Amino acid sequence: MSDVVQYEVLDRTAVITINRPEARNAVNGDVAQGIEAAVDRLEADDDVWVGVLAGTGPVFCAGADLKAIARGEGATLMTERGGFAGFTRRERTKPVIAAIDGPALAGGTEITAACDLVVASTTATFGIPEVKRSLVAAAGGLFRLPRALPANIAMELALTGDPITAERAAHFGFVNELVEPGGARAAALVLAERIAVNAPIAVRQARRVVLAAQDRHDDELWSITFEAQAVAVATEDFNEGPLAFIEKRAPRWTGR
């Protein structure tokens, strides 16, 4: 993993931090490779159940590094498995929370939209300004934003290129929790703990069904739901849940 992406484990949560504050955390090849490697570690570590994705400094992520693109290095901003930033097309099983302090624009918004939950401070802004430069937002924002926002609001973002505030994004449901400036990382860790107290395999299966609900019909979703339930029932944790309830104690999940 590169120096511009930091990885830290706090209990059951892995914190992945983009660390290029001098470049507004813009995505270059090192960032893309670093995030992909960090997600690899998150997915491979059986003792880590949730991820938090954050940025160092006053900007979460300004999107693609235009200097790298001008040098002809645009292809390095994507990885084969993860797409832009090594993340926006990445298949995952574990939930990732975006912790947004400051602007998350262009690819920064698209990275945010690829996360499962969003915690943002009041300094955050979101937008896909690509049309202002005769470009198309091509890292998932044009189809993920209409799933997370009312259609007309997503269309406004796509056609004007103008950003919206964190307050407006929270009003429309794009942001799960709105916090004071500088508080996004801490609040995201609290939200991660709320997830991590639950049975991890059940959480991953529930996430799988919710994601499928965005583009599948009910008949298929019933099958996916029953499959998810079968996976959860077959775990050791399935027996631990009722036993902990009967014994009036907190469950001791193993993730198996």
Sequence and secondary structure as in RCSB ss.txt:
>XXXX:A:sequence
MSDVVQYEVLDRTAVITINRPEARNAVNGDVAQGIEAAVDRLEADDDVWVGVLAGTGPVFCAGADLKAIARGEGA
TLMTERGGFAGFTRRERTKPVIAAIDGPALAGGTEITAACDLVVASTTATFGIPEVKRSLVAAAGGLFRLPRALP
ANIAMELALTGDPITAERAAHFGFVNELVEPGGARAAALVLAERIAVNAPIAVRQARRVVLAAQDRHDDELWSIT
FEAQAVAVATEDFNEGPLAFIEKRAPRWTGR
>XXXX:A:secstr
  TTEEEEEETTEEEEEE  GGGTT B HHHHHHHHHHHHHHHH TT  EEEEEESSS SB SB HHHHHTT GG
GGEETTTEETTTTT   SS EEEEE SEEETHHHHHHHHSSEEEEETT EEE GGGGGT   TTTHHHHHHHHS 
HHHHHHHHHH   EEHHHHHHTTS SEEE TT HHHHHHHHHHHHHTS HHHHHHHHHHHHHTTT  HHHHHHHH
HHHHHHHHTSHHHHHHHHHHHTTS       
